[in-house]
Every structure is written in structure tokens, then in C-alpha cells.
Amino acid sequence: MNAWIVALAILVGSGIVAGAILLKPSPFRDCVTLISADIFRQDLTVTLDPRDVEAEAARICSGSAP
């Protein structure tokens, strides 16, 4: 009985740690979010496709933008 409780506690704890690692925003994701917001703010008069904006932001953050 005690072994099951210990095993369950270990599984729950490792699940919490794994979830925290996966949900932590990466610096690249933060950059894309910031640049995307900036692109939207600059081009308020134009209808922009969010996928295009995110792709351009990813190019800028990765350093491959012209």
C-alpha cells in the first residue's frame, strides 16, 4: 500500500516539473510575441494575416530577415 502512494507521489511530482518546463516561455517565443505585437501596432490600417505576421517575426528573431 505504501509503495503505491510513494509511486503516485513521484509520478505527480514529475508531471508537475515536466509541465512547468514545457510551459516556461522561451526567449525566442518572447521575441516573436514582442515583434508580432509591434508589427500589428505599426500596420493598423492594413488587414494582416496573423500567420504572416508570426512568420515575419520569427525571421526577425532568428536573424534571417532581410
DAKAJO-V355991 format. One record per residue. N is the residue number from 1. RES is the residue in one small letter. PHI is phi in radians with two decimals (* if undefined). PSI is psi in whole degrees, 0 to 359 (999 if undefined). NEAR is the number of other C-alpha atoms within 12 Angstrom. Layout:
N&RES&PHI&PSI&NEAR ; N&RES&PHI&PSI&NEAR
This chain:
1&m&*&314&7 ; 2&n&-1.15&328&8 ; 3&a&-1.12&322&9 ; 4&w&-1.15&321&10 ; 5&i&-1.17&317&11 ; 6&v&-1.14&316&12 ; 7&a&-1.10&318&13 ; 8&l&-1.13&318&14 ; 9&a&-1.11&321&14 ; 10&i&-1.14&316&14 ; 11&l&-1.11&317&14 ; 12&v&-1.14&316&14 ; 13&g&-1.09&317&14 ; 14&s&-1.20&327&14 ; 15&g&-1.13&320&14 ; 16&i&-1.14&316&14 ; 17&v&-1.12&315&14 ; 18&a&-1.09&319&13 ; 19&g&-1.11&319&13 ; 20&a&-1.13&321&12 ; 21&i&-1.17&317&12 ; 22&l&-1.23&327&11 ; 23&l&-1.50&349&11 ; 24&k&-1.20&124&13 ; 25&p&-1.18&139&14 ; 26&s&-1.51&159&12 ; 27&p&-1.03&324&13 ; 28&f&-1.12&316&19 ; 29&r&-1.11&319&20 ; 30&d&-1.07&319&17 ; 31&c&-1.11&314&22 ; 32&v&-1.07&318&28 ; 33&t&-1.09&316&24 ; 34&l&-1.15&314&21 ; 35&i&-1.17&321&24 ; 36&s&-1.06&315&28 ; 37&a&-1.08&321&20 ; 38&d&-1.15&318&18 ; 39&i&-1.09&315&26 ; 40&f&-1.09&319&23 ; 41&r&-1.16&324&15 ; 42&q&-1.29&329&14 ; 43&d&-1.98&54&14 ; 44&l&-1.23&340&11 ; 45&t&-1.52&352&9 ; 46&v&-1.98&144&12 ; 47&t&-1.43&119&13 ; 48&l&-1.93&141&19 ; 49&d&-1.42&122&14 ; 50&p&-1.00&328&17 ; 51&r&-1.18&321&13 ; 52&d&-1.16&319&16 ; 53&v&-1.10&315&26 ; 54&e&-1.16&323&26 ; 55&a&-1.13&317&22 ; 56&e&-1.13&319&28 ; 57&a&-1.10&321&29 ; 58&a&-1.14&322&25 ; 59&r&-1.11&318&19 ; 60&i&-1.14&315&23 ; 61&c&-1.21&330&22 ; 62&s&-1.48&350&17 ; 63&g&1.53&12&13 ; 64&s&-1.85&16&11 ; 65&a&-1.38&146&11 ; 66&p&-1.19&999&9
